Amino acid sequence: QVQLVESGGGLVQPGGSLRLSCAASGSIFSIYAMGWYRQAPGKQRELVARIPSDGSTNYADSVKGRFTISKDNARNTVYLQMNNLKPEDTAVYYCHAQPPFTIWPNYWGQGTQVTVSS
């Protein structure tokens, strides 16, 4: 069983920055694709950014050029650097570990709140 623990959320003004961290309890980054999702009130959970085991990255169009996903395999930690934050970025952000095979378990963190407001 792998546990994912997010941190780094909070309240920030528009145009500000935050860095989210997700620490995994096991060494899974060489196998699992890691991702950040978010869910705003009344909306469906959506993929924000993803970093597969090969280190490539994918982003939602709404965050391209503003957010950067990265990982530190030695620390079993994945990060989401968020710059130029907008009020529409307000949501609960979740870390996710996607296995290479569907029969393997996938894992979610508990979520961290990000609020962008003046």
TORDRENVEX-353659 format. One record per atom (N, C-alpha, C, O): residue number from 1; residue in one letter; z, y, x negated. Coordinates in nm, 3 decimals. Atoms other than C-alpha are relative to their C-alpha. Example, Ala and Ser with C-alpha at 12.3 -4.5 7.8 and 13.67 -1.06 7.14 Angstrom:
<drennus>
DRENNU    k  r       pz       py       px
DRENNU    1  A    0.000   -0.119   -0.089
DRENNU    1  A    0.780   -0.450   -1.230
DRENNU    1  A    0.000    0.120   -0.090
DRENNU    1  A    0.066    0.118   -0.194
DRENNU    2  S   -0.006   -0.119    0.082
DRENNU    2  S    0.714   -0.106   -1.367
DRENNU    2  S    0.073    0.109    0.077
DRENNU    2  S    0.090    0.220    0.026
</drennus>
This chain:
<drennus>
DRENNU    k  r       pz       py       px
DRENNU    1  Q    0.000   -0.119   -0.084
DRENNU    1  Q    0.000    0.000    0.000
DRENNU    1  Q    0.000    0.125   -0.089
DRENNU    1  Q    0.083    0.138   -0.179
DRENNU    2  V    0.013   -0.124    0.076
DRENNU    2  V   -0.106    0.339   -0.138
DRENNU    2  V    0.051    0.114    0.085
DRENNU    2  V    0.019    0.124    0.204
DRENNU    3  Q   -0.046   -0.120   -0.069
DRENNU    3  Q    0.070    0.659   -0.044
DRENNU    3  Q   -0.067    0.122   -0.060
DRENNU    3  Q   -0.083    0.133   -0.181
DRENNU    4  L    0.060   -0.126    0.041
DRENNU    4  L   -0.098    0.999   -0.058
DRENNU    4  L    0.092    0.112    0.045
DRENNU    4  L    0.130    0.119    0.162
DRENNU    5  V   -0.091   -0.109   -0.031
DRENNU    5  V    0.121    1.308   -0.074
DRENNU    5  V   -0.066    0.132   -0.036
DRENNU    5  V   -0.095    0.159   -0.153
DRENNU    6  E    0.063   -0.130    0.021
DRENNU    6  E   -0.033    1.653   -0.029
DRENNU    6  E    0.105    0.107   -0.024
DRENNU    6  E    0.220    0.096    0.021
DRENNU    7  S   -0.085   -0.117    0.020
DRENNU    7  S    0.116    1.981   -0.142
DRENNU    7  S   -0.089    0.120   -0.027
DRENNU    7  S   -0.208    0.105   -0.054
DRENNU    8  G    0.074   -0.121    0.036
DRENNU    8  G    0.012    2.341   -0.196
DRENNU    8  G   -0.045    0.086    0.116
DRENNU    8  G   -0.100    0.194    0.094
DRENNU    9  G    0.038   -0.082   -0.114
DRENNU    9  G   -0.050    2.464    0.156
DRENNU    9  G    0.091    0.121    0.016
DRENNU    9  G    0.191    0.134   -0.054
DRENNU   10  G   -0.081   -0.117   -0.024
DRENNU   10  G    0.085    2.790    0.289
DRENNU   10  G   -0.076    0.108    0.073
DRENNU   10  G   -0.183    0.085    0.128
DRENNU   11  L    0.059   -0.116   -0.065
DRENNU   11  L    0.010    3.133    0.427
DRENNU   11  L   -0.063    0.089   -0.107
DRENNU   11  L    0.000    0.122   -0.207
DRENNU   12  V    0.071   -0.086    0.095
DRENNU   12  V   -0.248    3.347    0.248
DRENNU   12  V   -0.085    0.100    0.076
DRENNU   12  V   -0.130    0.073    0.188
DRENNU   13  Q    0.083   -0.103   -0.063
DRENNU   13  Q   -0.436    3.665    0.328
DRENNU   13  Q   -0.148   -0.032   -0.018
DRENNU   13  Q   -0.185   -0.101   -0.113
DRENNU   14  P    0.145    0.018    0.018
DRENNU   14  P   -0.813    3.664    0.381
DRENNU   14  P   -0.044    0.050   -0.138
DRENNU   14  P   -0.002    0.155   -0.184
DRENNU   15  G    0.045   -0.030    0.135
DRENNU   15  G   -0.988    3.664    0.045
DRENNU   15  G    0.087   -0.061   -0.108
DRENNU   15  G    0.051   -0.058   -0.226
DRENNU   16  G   -0.091    0.059    0.097
DRENNU   16  G   -0.697    3.490   -0.122
DRENNU   16  G   -0.039   -0.142   -0.039
DRENNU   16  G   -0.142   -0.194    0.004
DRENNU   17  S    0.026    0.134    0.052
DRENNU   17  S   -0.677    3.153   -0.296
DRENNU   17  S    0.122   -0.089    0.015
DRENNU   17  S    0.236   -0.043    0.016
DRENNU   18  L   -0.105    0.103    0.002
DRENNU   18  L   -0.478    2.833   -0.272
DRENNU   18  L   -0.056   -0.122   -0.071
DRENNU   18  L   -0.178   -0.145   -0.073
DRENNU   19  R    0.041    0.128    0.058
DRENNU   19  R   -0.487    2.505   -0.459
DRENNU   19  R    0.085   -0.110    0.063
DRENNU   19  R    0.207   -0.109    0.053
DRENNU   20  L   -0.066    0.116   -0.058
DRENNU   20  L   -0.404    2.186   -0.275
DRENNU   20  L   -0.002   -0.115   -0.100
DRENNU   20  L   -0.097   -0.132   -0.177
DRENNU   21  S   -0.009    0.118    0.085
DRENNU   21  S   -0.290    1.875   -0.458
DRENNU   21  S    0.028   -0.122    0.086
DRENNU   21  S    0.095   -0.113    0.190
DRENNU   22  C   -0.025    0.127   -0.069
DRENNU   22  C   -0.288    1.513   -0.346
DRENNU   22  C    0.031   -0.102   -0.107
DRENNU   22  C   -0.054   -0.139   -0.188
DRENNU   23  A   -0.043    0.099    0.097
DRENNU   23  A   -0.090    1.265   -0.551
DRENNU   23  A   -0.001   -0.138    0.063
DRENNU   23  A    0.055   -0.160    0.171
DRENNU   24  A    0.006    0.139   -0.047
DRENNU   24  A   -0.163    0.895   -0.508
DRENNU   24  A    0.103   -0.084   -0.073
DRENNU   24  A    0.133   -0.062   -0.190
DRENNU   25  S   -0.105    0.084    0.059
DRENNU   25  S    0.099    0.630   -0.567
DRENNU   25  S   -0.055   -0.109   -0.089
DRENNU   25  S    0.020   -0.175   -0.161
DRENNU   26  G    0.061    0.102    0.082
DRENNU   26  G   -0.149    0.398   -0.734
DRENNU   26  G   -0.125    0.051   -0.068
DRENNU   26  G   -0.175    0.159   -0.035
DRENNU   27  S    0.121   -0.039    0.075
DRENNU   27  S   -0.446    0.412   -0.972
DRENNU   27  S   -0.123   -0.048    0.077
DRENNU   27  S   -0.174   -0.157    0.053
DRENNU   28  I    0.110    0.040   -0.088
DRENNU   28  I   -0.725    0.407   -0.716
DRENNU   28  I   -0.127    0.081   -0.022
DRENNU   28  I   -0.231    0.049    0.034
DRENNU   29  F    0.113   -0.092    0.008
DRENNU   29  F   -0.957    0.687   -0.828
DRENNU   29  F   -0.124   -0.064   -0.061
DRENNU   29  F   -0.236   -0.018   -0.036
DRENNU   30  S    0.117    0.067    0.060
DRENNU   30  S   -1.181    0.452   -1.028
DRENNU   30  S   -0.073   -0.087    0.101
DRENNU   30  S   -0.184   -0.133    0.075
DRENNU   31  I    0.058    0.088   -0.102
DRENNU   31  I   -1.251    0.256   -0.711
DRENNU   31  I   -0.027    0.075    0.130
DRENNU   31  I   -0.134    0.061    0.190
DRENNU   32  Y    0.009   -0.068   -0.129
DRENNU   32  Y   -1.191    0.479   -0.410
DRENNU   32  Y   -0.068    0.136   -0.015
DRENNU   32  Y   -0.059    0.201   -0.118
DRENNU   33  A    0.049   -0.137   -0.012
DRENNU   33  A   -1.377    0.791   -0.306
DRENNU   33  A    0.111    0.083    0.064
DRENNU   33  A    0.168    0.042    0.166
DRENNU   34  M   -0.106   -0.086   -0.052
DRENNU   34  M   -1.130    1.074   -0.248
DRENNU   34  M   -0.062    0.118    0.074
DRENNU   34  M   -0.165    0.171    0.035
DRENNU   35  G    0.054   -0.111   -0.078
DRENNU   35  G   -1.180    1.342    0.010
DRENNU   35  G    0.109    0.086    0.060
DRENNU   35  G    0.224    0.044    0.075
DRENNU   36  W   -0.087   -0.091   -0.075
DRENNU   36  W   -1.024    1.640    0.178
DRENNU   36  W   -0.064    0.026    0.136
DRENNU   36  W   -0.182    0.060    0.146
DRENNU   37  Y    0.041   -0.030   -0.136
DRENNU   37  Y   -1.050    1.678    0.553
DRENNU   37  Y    0.089    0.110    0.055
DRENNU   37  Y    0.195    0.139    0.000
DRENNU   38  R   -0.085   -0.098   -0.066
DRENNU   38  R   -0.919    1.948    0.782
DRENNU   38  R   -0.016   -0.010    0.151
DRENNU   38  R   -0.120   -0.053    0.202
DRENNU   39  Q    0.002    0.000   -0.146
DRENNU   39  Q   -0.834    1.978    1.148
DRENNU   39  Q    0.067    0.126    0.051
DRENNU   39  Q    0.186    0.149    0.031
DRENNU   40  A   -0.051   -0.122   -0.061
DRENNU   40  A   -0.795    2.308    1.327
DRENNU   40  A    0.042   -0.032    0.144
DRENNU   40  A   -0.005   -0.130    0.202
DRENNU   41  P   -0.046    0.025   -0.138
DRENNU   41  P   -0.620    2.332    1.667
DRENNU   41  P   -0.117   -0.008    0.097
DRENNU   41  P   -0.204    0.080    0.100
DRENNU   42  G    0.104    0.018   -0.099
DRENNU   42  G   -0.842    2.200    1.943
DRENNU   42  G   -0.133   -0.046   -0.053
DRENNU   42  G   -0.230   -0.053    0.022
DRENNU   43  K    0.126    0.044    0.059
DRENNU   43  K   -1.108    2.079    1.701
DRENNU   43  K    0.015   -0.138   -0.061
DRENNU   43  K    0.126   -0.186   -0.086
DRENNU   44  Q   -0.001    0.131    0.063
DRENNU   44  Q   -1.206    1.747    1.553
DRENNU   44  Q    0.023    0.013   -0.151
DRENNU   44  Q   -0.007    0.116   -0.211
DRENNU   45  R   -0.018    0.003    0.145
DRENNU   45  R   -1.113    1.653    1.200
DRENNU   45  R   -0.138   -0.003   -0.066
DRENNU   45  R   -0.227   -0.076   -0.023
DRENNU   46  E    0.129   -0.007    0.067
DRENNU   46  E   -1.396    1.738    0.962
DRENNU   46  E    0.017   -0.015   -0.150
DRENNU   46  E    0.120    0.021   -0.208
DRENNU   47  L    0.000    0.016    0.145
DRENNU   47  L   -1.484    1.653    0.605
DRENNU   47  L   -0.024    0.136   -0.065
DRENNU   47  L   -0.116    0.208   -0.028
DRENNU   48  V    0.014   -0.125    0.074
DRENNU   48  V   -1.440    1.946    0.368
DRENNU   48  V   -0.067   -0.024   -0.134
DRENNU   48  V   -0.163    0.045   -0.170
DRENNU   49  A    0.054    0.028    0.133
DRENNU   49  A   -1.511    1.796    0.027
DRENNU   49  A    0.031   -0.145   -0.035
DRENNU   49  A    0.128   -0.203    0.014
DRENNU   50  R   -0.014    0.141    0.034
DRENNU   50  R   -1.551    1.454   -0.129
DRENNU   50  R   -0.035   -0.019   -0.146
DRENNU   50  R   -0.128    0.044   -0.197
DRENNU   51  I    0.030    0.031    0.138
DRENNU   51  I   -1.542    1.315   -0.481
DRENNU   51  I    0.008   -0.151   -0.017
DRENNU   51  I    0.117   -0.207   -0.021
DRENNU   52  P    0.000    0.144    0.017
DRENNU   52  P   -1.650    0.952   -0.526
DRENNU   52  P    0.052   -0.038   -0.139
DRENNU   52  P    0.086    0.048   -0.220
DRENNU   53  S   -0.054    0.050    0.126
DRENNU   53  S   -1.539    0.734   -0.815
DRENNU   53  S   -0.082    0.044   -0.121
DRENNU   53  S   -0.030    0.052   -0.232
DRENNU   54  D    0.083   -0.041    0.113
DRENNU   54  D   -1.833    0.849   -1.028
DRENNU   54  D    0.016    0.148   -0.035
DRENNU   54  D   -0.044    0.197   -0.131
DRENNU   55  G   -0.027   -0.139    0.032
DRENNU   55  G   -1.708    1.208   -1.018
DRENNU   55  G   -0.095    0.101    0.060
DRENNU   55  G   -0.079    0.221    0.041
DRENNU   56  S    0.090   -0.095   -0.066
DRENNU   56  S   -1.995    1.356   -0.819
DRENNU   56  S    0.077    0.066    0.115
DRENNU   56  S    0.183    0.018    0.154
DRENNU   57  T   -0.071   -0.072   -0.105
DRENNU   57  T   -1.900    1.603   -0.546
DRENNU   57  T   -0.092    0.034    0.118
DRENNU   57  T   -0.212    0.053    0.101
DRENNU   58  N    0.071   -0.040   -0.122
DRENNU   58  N   -2.004    1.685   -0.189
DRENNU   58  N    0.088    0.097    0.076
DRENNU   58  N    0.210    0.084    0.078
DRENNU   59  Y   -0.074   -0.101   -0.073
DRENNU   59  Y   -1.906    1.982    0.023
DRENNU   59  Y   -0.062    0.025    0.137
DRENNU   59  Y   -0.182    0.011    0.156
DRENNU   60  A    0.050   -0.050   -0.127
DRENNU   60  A   -1.933    2.095    0.381
DRENNU   60  A   -0.068    0.133   -0.025
DRENNU   60  A   -0.027    0.209   -0.113
DRENNU   61  D    0.074   -0.125    0.020
DRENNU   61  D   -2.179    2.382    0.413
DRENNU   61  D    0.092    0.122    0.013
DRENNU   61  D    0.071    0.222   -0.055
DRENNU   62  S   -0.087   -0.115   -0.027
DRENNU   62  S   -1.900    2.610    0.538
DRENNU   62  S    0.089    0.037   -0.118
DRENNU   62  S    0.144    0.147   -0.121
DRENNU   63  V   -0.089   -0.029    0.114
DRENNU   63  V   -1.708    2.586    0.208
DRENNU   63  V   -0.074    0.003   -0.134
DRENNU   63  V   -0.013    0.032   -0.237
DRENNU   64  K    0.076   -0.001    0.125
DRENNU   64  K   -1.987    2.560   -0.051
DRENNU   64  K    0.008    0.135   -0.068
DRENNU   64  K   -0.008    0.240   -0.004
DRENNU   65  G   -0.012   -0.123    0.076
DRENNU   65  G   -1.941    2.815   -0.326
DRENNU   65  G    0.138    0.061    0.003
DRENNU   65  G    0.166    0.153   -0.074
DRENNU   66  R   -0.137   -0.054   -0.009
DRENNU   66  R   -1.578    2.880   -0.227
DRENNU   66  R    0.106   -0.104   -0.038
DRENNU   66  R    0.208   -0.070   -0.097
DRENNU   67  F   -0.097    0.107    0.027
DRENNU   67  F   -1.401    2.543   -0.259
DRENNU   67  F   -0.052   -0.090   -0.112
DRENNU   67  F   -0.173   -0.110   -0.127
DRENNU   68  T    0.034    0.094    0.106
DRENNU   68  T   -1.394    2.305   -0.555
DRENNU   68  T    0.096   -0.118    0.003
DRENNU   68  T    0.217   -0.101   -0.001
DRENNU   69  I   -0.081    0.121    0.006
DRENNU   69  I   -1.273    1.946   -0.550
DRENNU   69  I   -0.007   -0.056   -0.141
DRENNU   69  I   -0.112   -0.055   -0.205
DRENNU   70  S   -0.005    0.060    0.132
DRENNU   70  S   -1.162    1.780   -0.872
DRENNU   70  S    0.109   -0.105    0.000
DRENNU   70  S    0.190   -0.113    0.093
DRENNU   71  K   -0.103    0.103    0.009
DRENNU   71  K   -0.947    1.492   -0.986
DRENNU   71  K    0.043   -0.020   -0.143
DRENNU   71  K   -0.034    0.004   -0.237
DRENNU   72  D   -0.057    0.034    0.130
DRENNU   72  D   -0.724    1.394   -1.275
DRENNU   72  D    0.040   -0.147    0.008
DRENNU   72  D    0.144   -0.181    0.065
DRENNU   73  N   -0.026    0.145   -0.010
DRENNU   73  N   -0.742    1.017   -1.314
DRENNU   73  N    0.131   -0.039   -0.066
DRENNU   73  N    0.200   -0.130   -0.018
DRENNU   74  A   -0.123    0.035    0.071
DRENNU   74  A   -0.453    1.009   -1.559
DRENNU   74  A    0.124    0.031    0.084
DRENNU   74  A    0.225   -0.038    0.075
DRENNU   75  R   -0.113   -0.040   -0.085
DRENNU   75  R   -0.226    1.184   -1.308
DRENNU   75  R   -0.012   -0.054    0.142
DRENNU   75  R    0.075   -0.029    0.225
DRENNU   76  N    0.024    0.053   -0.136
DRENNU   76  N   -0.370    1.004   -1.002
DRENNU   76  N    0.010    0.111    0.104
DRENNU   76  N    0.070    0.093    0.210
DRENNU   77  T   -0.009   -0.117   -0.086
DRENNU   77  T   -0.412    1.345   -0.843
DRENNU   77  T   -0.137    0.060    0.022
DRENNU   77  T   -0.217    0.072   -0.070
DRENNU   78  V    0.125   -0.068   -0.036
DRENNU   78  V   -0.701    1.509   -0.661
DRENNU   78  V    0.039    0.140    0.050
DRENNU   78  V    0.142    0.159    0.115
DRENNU   79  Y   -0.028   -0.139   -0.031
DRENNU   79  Y   -0.719    1.885   -0.613
DRENNU   79  Y   -0.110    0.060    0.089
DRENNU   79  Y   -0.224    0.013    0.090
DRENNU   80  L    0.097   -0.081   -0.073
DRENNU   80  L   -0.888    2.127   -0.379
DRENNU   80  L    0.033    0.147   -0.027
DRENNU   80  L    0.130    0.201    0.025
DRENNU   81  Q   -0.015   -0.142    0.028
DRENNU   81  Q   -0.923    2.478   -0.518
DRENNU   81  Q   -0.076    0.078    0.107
DRENNU   81  Q   -0.196    0.059    0.125
DRENNU   82  M    0.061   -0.075   -0.110
DRENNU   82  M   -0.990    2.717   -0.230
DRENNU   82  M    0.006    0.148   -0.032
DRENNU   82  M    0.114    0.206   -0.043
DRENNU   83  N    0.011   -0.142    0.030
DRENNU   83  N   -1.111    3.068   -0.306
DRENNU   83  N   -0.066    0.074    0.116
DRENNU   83  N   -0.131    0.014    0.202
DRENNU   84  N    0.060   -0.085   -0.104
DRENNU   84  N   -1.218    3.358   -0.085
DRENNU   84  N    0.026   -0.059    0.139
DRENNU   84  N   -0.067   -0.077    0.219
DRENNU   85  L   -0.036    0.065   -0.126
DRENNU   85  L   -1.033    3.205    0.208
DRENNU   85  L   -0.025    0.093    0.118
DRENNU   85  L   -0.008    0.214    0.110
DRENNU   86  K    0.031   -0.071   -0.124
DRENNU   86  K   -1.129    3.306    0.558
DRENNU   86  K    0.091   -0.048    0.113
DRENNU   86  K    0.142   -0.160    0.106
DRENNU   87  P   -0.085    0.045   -0.112
DRENNU   87  P   -0.933    3.293    0.885
DRENNU   87  P   -0.048   -0.132    0.060
DRENNU   87  P    0.034   -0.212    0.107
DRENNU   88  E    0.052    0.125   -0.057
DRENNU   88  E   -1.162    3.011    1.001
DRENNU   88  E    0.030   -0.122   -0.087
DRENNU   88  E    0.001   -0.235   -0.047
DRENNU   89  D   -0.044    0.112    0.084
DRENNU   89  D   -1.031    2.799    0.712
DRENNU   89  D    0.139   -0.049    0.042
DRENNU   89  D    0.187   -0.151   -0.009
DRENNU   90  T   -0.133    0.040   -0.047
DRENNU   90  T   -0.696    2.781    0.892
DRENNU   90  T   -0.005   -0.137    0.065
DRENNU   90  T   -0.082   -0.159    0.158
DRENNU   91  A    0.000    0.138   -0.049
DRENNU   91  A   -0.618    2.414    0.958
DRENNU   91  A    0.108   -0.079   -0.073
DRENNU   91  A    0.168   -0.031   -0.169
DRENNU   92  V   -0.079    0.096    0.076
DRENNU   92  V   -0.410    2.118    0.856
DRENNU   92  V   -0.099   -0.076   -0.088
DRENNU   92  V   -0.199   -0.130   -0.039
DRENNU   93  Y    0.088    0.066    0.096
DRENNU   93  Y   -0.569    1.972    0.544
DRENNU   93  Y    0.059   -0.137   -0.037
DRENNU   93  Y    0.178   -0.149   -0.069
DRENNU   94  Y   -0.041    0.138    0.026
DRENNU   94  Y   -0.555    1.597    0.485
DRENNU   94  Y   -0.076   -0.057   -0.119
DRENNU   94  Y   -0.196   -0.033   -0.135
DRENNU   95  C    0.061    0.075    0.110
DRENNU   95  C   -0.622    1.391    0.176
DRENNU   95  C   -0.034   -0.139    0.052
DRENNU   95  C    0.040   -0.197    0.131
DRENNU   96  H    0.045    0.131   -0.047
DRENNU   96  H   -0.815    1.067    0.229
DRENNU   96  H   -0.055   -0.081   -0.115
DRENNU   96  H   -0.123   -0.028   -0.203
DRENNU   97  A    0.054    0.094    0.099
DRENNU   97  A   -0.893    0.764    0.016
DRENNU   97  A   -0.088   -0.102    0.072
DRENNU   97  A   -0.041   -0.179    0.156
DRENNU   98  Q    0.097    0.089   -0.065
DRENNU   98  Q   -1.207    0.575    0.118
DRENNU   98  Q   -0.035   -0.115   -0.093
DRENNU   98  Q   -0.077   -0.091   -0.206
DRENNU   99  P    0.028    0.115    0.087
DRENNU   99  P   -1.253    0.221   -0.017
DRENNU   99  P   -0.150   -0.025   -0.010
DRENNU   99  P   -0.227    0.022    0.073
DRENNU  100  P    0.143    0.032    0.014
DRENNU  100  P   -1.588    0.088   -0.143
DRENNU  100  P   -0.049   -0.102    0.102
DRENNU  100  P   -0.169   -0.115    0.124
DRENNU  101  F    0.035    0.101   -0.099
DRENNU  101  F   -1.580   -0.187    0.119
DRENNU  101  F    0.078    0.026    0.128
DRENNU  101  F    0.197    0.058    0.124
DRENNU  102  T   -0.065   -0.036   -0.127
DRENNU  102  T   -1.503   -0.140    0.488
DRENNU  102  T    0.116   -0.092    0.034
DRENNU  102  T    0.203   -0.055    0.112
DRENNU  103  I   -0.110    0.090   -0.033
DRENNU  103  I   -1.274   -0.441    0.497
DRENNU  103  I    0.127    0.035   -0.078
DRENNU  103  I    0.235   -0.016   -0.048
DRENNU  104  W   -0.118   -0.046    0.073
DRENNU  104  W   -1.044   -0.273    0.247
DRENNU  104  W    0.068    0.111    0.081
DRENNU  104  W    0.002    0.177    0.162
DRENNU  105  P   -0.067   -0.107   -0.075
DRENNU  105  P   -0.781   -0.034    0.383
DRENNU  105  P   -0.037    0.138   -0.052
DRENNU  105  P   -0.063    0.156   -0.171
DRENNU  106  N    0.012   -0.139    0.044
DRENNU  106  N   -0.831    0.341    0.377
DRENNU  106  N    0.135    0.067    0.026
DRENNU  106  N    0.216    0.018    0.104
DRENNU  107  Y   -0.131   -0.064   -0.002
DRENNU  107  Y   -0.543    0.583    0.338
DRENNU  107  Y   -0.012    0.149    0.030
DRENNU  107  Y   -0.108    0.215   -0.009
DRENNU  108  W   -0.009   -0.142   -0.033
DRENNU  108  W   -0.445    0.925    0.473
DRENNU  108  W    0.135    0.056   -0.047
DRENNU  108  W    0.237   -0.013   -0.044
DRENNU  109  G   -0.124   -0.070    0.025
DRENNU  109  G   -0.189    1.175    0.359
DRENNU  109  G    0.057    0.055    0.129
DRENNU  109  G   -0.002    0.040    0.236
DRENNU  110  Q   -0.069   -0.051   -0.120
DRENNU  110  Q    0.052    1.346    0.597
DRENNU  110  Q   -0.052    0.135    0.043
DRENNU  110  Q   -0.024    0.179    0.155
DRENNU  111  G    0.057   -0.130   -0.034
DRENNU  111  G   -0.133    1.677    0.589
DRENNU  111  G    0.083    0.116   -0.050
DRENNU  111  G    0.205    0.106   -0.062
DRENNU  112  T   -0.067   -0.123    0.042
DRENNU  112  T   -0.051    2.025    0.467
DRENNU  112  T   -0.067    0.117    0.072
DRENNU  112  T   -0.190    0.124    0.079
DRENNU  113  Q    0.051   -0.111   -0.080
DRENNU  113  Q   -0.088    2.344    0.671
DRENNU  113  Q   -0.051    0.112   -0.091
DRENNU  113  Q    0.017    0.154   -0.184
DRENNU  114  V    0.056   -0.119    0.065
DRENNU  114  V   -0.314    2.622    0.546
DRENNU  114  V   -0.027    0.103    0.109
DRENNU  114  V   -0.100    0.077    0.204
DRENNU  115  T    0.018   -0.108   -0.097
DRENNU  115  T   -0.299    2.950    0.737
DRENNU  115  T   -0.053    0.123   -0.073
DRENNU  115  T    0.008    0.172   -0.167
DRENNU  116  V    0.062   -0.119    0.060
DRENNU  116  V   -0.528    3.240    0.650
DRENNU  116  V    0.009    0.112    0.103
DRENNU  116  V   -0.057    0.108    0.207
DRENNU  117  S   -0.024   -0.107   -0.097
DRENNU  117  S   -0.413    3.557    0.819
DRENNU  117  S    0.053    0.123   -0.072
DRENNU  117  S    0.123    0.113   -0.172
DRENNU  118  S   -0.052   -0.124    0.055
DRENNU  118  S   -0.343    3.920    0.746
DRENNU  118  S    0.127    0.042    0.074
DRENNU  118  S    0.186    0.145    0.042
</drennus>
